[in-house]
Amino acid sequence: MLKLMFSKLSYGLLVIAGVVCVVFFLFNILPGDPARMMLGQRADVSSVDAINRELGRDLPIFTQFRYYVNDLSPLSFYNVKDSTSRNFFNQEKYGNATILLNIGQDAIVFKKPYLRRSYQTQQRVTEILMDALPGTVLLAFVSLAFASIIGIILGVWSALKYRTFSDQLNMLISVLGMSVPSFFAGILIAWIFGFLWSTFTGLNMTGSLYEIDPFKGEVLTLKNLILPAFTLGIRPLSVIVQLTRSSMLEVLSLDYVRTAKAKGLSNYKVIVHHALRNALNPVLTAISGWLGSLLAGAVFIEYIFGWKGIGKVTVDALEHYDFPVVMGAVLMVSVFFVIINVFVDLLYARLDPRVRIE
């Protein structure tokens, strides 16, 4: 088990390192000048150059990359003597940090990963993302809970009603759910339930968890969670229905289930205490794996429904060339995705001893 854990963690670190490289070079070679976005299109050349120097964008690209990786790494090398150095260690800038070892003018510093500051607001990227993260996590968990509960119920029902009309209807709907792109489903659902039928549903096309009321101030608005959670949950719901159905059909054909029926146990005990318990192992593994996908896939859904989360913050930042926020958001989602996938792999190995490292 320890060998498997080490292998998965090593693979996860390599993936994160690859994401860091791709994200940095991609967003630093894209057309567009953040300095001009900050100062306006009529800004003079000297002001633009001054801003670019302050942001470090006047340095060679590989020097910028070295400084960026240094800021991200918990163990970093900084100049602690020369305050004019671009790599000077500033306690106020990097927050709570500890100097572990002095080496001449440089030092090895232990600190939290530093994602820089927003070009637009000068707020720390970490603070911006942590403020938006609860909305994304809540949306992902509610979507997954909805997909899991309804998906397992429909999957079991389809297995028990194998090849009947209700089974075929469930399969047809699940195939459609997997086929329709999430962004298209989001636009359609927002238009129908949040606009055309809003009088009957009482739902809005857009809205976040908290809304500002002119008299009450910030008000919790849970109804705004319904449409984005339903939309985000459609695809995992469809997969869980089919996976539960096939797993239940396989288990129901095994000898011990037929023996339980022959002993005179009720259908409820046979299904719940014998068949379902064993059929859920692959389903639970799939559900765990979907959490990372939902965190990453919430970008379009949040933007369509105006839901405040990592996705909406990322798109808004991209429109203003606020690259540190975009890069930080991509890295945060990537880290969550890798951690969840490593956990799922270890969980699957725990549930199925046949899993071995190749």
N, C-alpha and C positions, 0 to 999 in steps of 0.2 A: 504493500500500500504506500509506503514511504517513497519507494522508487517511482511509482506512478505519480505521486504528488509532485515530486521534484521534476519529473519530465513535463508535466502539465504546466507547472509554474514557469519553467524555463521557456517553454513554447509561448506562454502568455507574455513574458517579458520581451521576447523577440518580436511578437506582434505589436506590442506597444511601441517598441523602438522603431519599427517600420512605419507605424502611424505618425510618430513624431517627425520623422524625416520627410514623409510625403506631405504632411500638413504644412510644415514650415516652408519647404521649397515651392509648393503649389501656391500658397498665399503670398509669397514674396516675389513671385515672377508674374503674377496676374497684372494686367493693365489697371491703371488707376493710382492716384496719388493721395494717400490719406491726409497729407499736409494741406492740399488744396481743398479737400472736403472740410477740414477744420477751419480754414481761413476764408473760404469762399473762392470762387473762380477769378475774382479780380485782385487776388493777393499778389504782391510784388515778389520777384524772384528771391530777394534777400530774406524775406519773411519765411517763404517756403523752405529755403535752404536751412534756415535756423531751426525750424520745426523738425525737419528731417534729421538734422544733426542731434537734436534733443532726443528723438526717437531711436537714434542709432541706425537709421536707414541709409546714411551716407557711407557706412563701412562696407568693405567687400562682403559678398553674400556668405562666404564660408566663415568669416569672422562673426557675422551676425548669428549664424547657426551655432557656432561654438558658445557664444554668450547665452543664446536661448537655451541650449541644453544645460549649460551651467546653472541657469536660473531654475530649470525644472528639476534638476537632480537634488535629492536631499543632502548628499555629500558634494560640496562645491569648492572650487578654488577661487579666492578673491584677493584683490590687492587691498591691504589694510593700512598702508602707509601713505600712498600718493592719492590725495583727494581729487586730483585732476584726471586720474585714470578712468577710462570708460568702464573698467571692471572693478571699480572701487566698492568696497563693502560698506553699505550704509545700514545701520541697525534700524533706523526708522523706515527705510524702504523695504527691507526684507522681514520685518516683524521680529518675533522672538526667535533668536538664532544663537548658537553657541560656537565659539571659536575653539576647535579641538586641538589644532597644532599650527604654530607659527613657523613659516619657512622663509626667512628673509623678509621681503616686503609682502609676500603672499601668505595666505593661511588657508587651512582646510576648515570649512564651516559646515556645521550641521543645522539644517533649517527645513521649514516646510517648502514644498514646491511652489515657486513663484511664477504665476501666469501673466505677469506684467499688469499694465493698467489700460483701461479703455481709452482709445484715442478721442472719443467724443466727450466723455464725462470725467475722465481722469480717476474714476473709481476703480478699485482693485477688481480685476476680472473674477477672482475667487469669490468676492462678495456678491457680484452680479449673478454669478451662476448658482451660488448657494441660496440666493433669494428666490431664484426661479426653479430650483431643483425639486422642492416639495410638490409643486404643481404637476410636474412630469411624473414623479414617483406615484403620486395619488392617482393620476389618470391611468398609468400602466397597471397598477395593482387592481383598481376597480374593473378595468377592462379584462384583466386576466381572471379575476374572480367571476365575473359575468360569463366569460367564455367557458371557464372550467365547469361551473355548476350546470349551466344549460347544456353544454356540450356532452357531459357525462350522462345526464338524464336522457337526452335525445339518442345518444349512442347506445345506451342500454335498451331503450325502447325499440330502436331499429333492430338490434340483435334478437330481441324477443319476438318481434314481428317480422322476422326475416322473409324477404320477398313478397311482402304484402304491399298494399298501396301506400301506407304510411311510411314504410321503410324506403320505398322508391322515391317518395316525395322528400324525405329527409336527405337522401343521397343527392338528389337533384339540387336542392337548396344549398347543400354544403359545397358542391362542385361550383355553383355560381358564386358562393362566398369566397372561394379560393381564387376564382378567375378574375373578379372585378378588382381593379386597382384601388387602393385605399383612398387616394386623393380624389378619384372620380366618385367613389361611394360617399366620401365626405361632402363633396359639393352637392350631390343629389339629395342626401339626407338633410343637410342644412337648408336647402331650398324648399323641400317638401314639408318637413316637420317644423322648421324654424321660421318659415315665411308663409307658404300657402296655407298650412293648417295650424298656424300659430294661435289662432283664436281658440281652437279646440284643445291643442296640446299645452298651451301656456308656456312654450319654450321659445328661446331666442336663437337667432342664427349665430350670433357671436356672444361671448361673455366669459369671464373668468370666475374663479372660485369666490373672490371677493370683489364686490362692486361698491362704488361710492354713491351713497344716498345723500342728497343735499341737506336732509334733516337729521338722519341717523349716523352719518359718516360711513365708515367701512362696514359693509353688511355681508355676511356669509350667504352665498347664493348657490346651494347645492344643485338646483335644477340645471344650471349651466354645465354640469358634469355629465348629464344623461346622454346627450347626442354625441359628444366626442368619445366617451367611453364605449358607447354602443358601436360606433364606427370603427374604432381601433380594435374592438373585440371580435369583429366579424370574421377575419381571417383565422385567428387561433380557434375560434368556435368551430369553424368548418373542419379544421384539421382534427380537433379533439373528438368531434362526432364520429368521423370515419375511423380514427384510431381506436376509440372505445368500442365501436361496433365490431371491428375485425378482431380485437383482442377478446371480447366477450364471446364471439362465435367460436373462436379457437378453444377457449376454456370450457364452454358449454359442451363441447364434443369429447372432453376428456373422461376417462373412466371414473375418477372419483366423484364427478358431478352426477353421472348416471347411477353410481352406487348410492349417493345421498338421496336421489329421487326414489330409488328402489326401497330404501329404508322407510319411506313414507314421510319424509320431511316436507314441510310446506314449501311452496314455490318461493315465498319471501325469504325463508332461511337458506334455501339452496342458492338463490341469486345473490343475496346480500352477504351472507356469512361464508359462502364457499366460492362462488364464481367471481363476484365483483372484486373481492379482496385480492385475488391473484391476477385478475385482468387489469387492475389499476397500476401495476408496476411500470409498464412502458408509458402509460398515460401520464403518470406523475412526473416521470423523467422528461417527457415532452413539454409538460406545463412549466417545469422549472426552466427549460431552455428558452421558452417563449418570452420570459420576462426581459431578458436582454434585448431581444428583437423588438419588443414593444417600446422599451426605452429609446431605442434608436429610431424606430419607425413613427414616433409621435411627432416628428418635426412638421410634416405636412398637415396632420390633423390639428395640431395646436395653431398653426397659422390660419387654416381655413375657419376654425371656430373661434379665433381670437382668444384662445386659452393661454394664460400666462404660464410659460414653462420654458425649458431649455430650448425647445424647437423654435418657438416664437422669438425668443431673445436672439437666437442664432440668425434667423432670417432678417430680423430688423437690423442687426449689426452688419450683416453682409450688404445690405442696401446702402449703408453709410461707410463702407470700406473700413469698418472697425475690426481689423484683422485679429488683434489679441483676443477679443471676445469670441470670435468665430473659431479660432484655433483652440482656445481653452475649452469651448463647448464640445468640439469634436474629440479632443483628448479625453475629456471627462466621460463622455458616452462610451468611447472605446475602452477605457479602463473598466467601467462598469460591465460592459459586454464581455470582456476577457475574464473578469473575476467570476461572473455568473456562469460562464461556460466551463471554467475550471471546476467550479463547485458542482455543476451538473455532471461532469465527467467522473468526478470522484464519487458522487452519489450513485451513479449508475454502476460503477465498479463495486461499490458496497452492496448494492442490491443484487448484482449478477457477478458471482465469483469467476465466471468464465472469461471476463474481460482481462486481458493481459497486455503488457507493453510489447509492441512488435520489435 
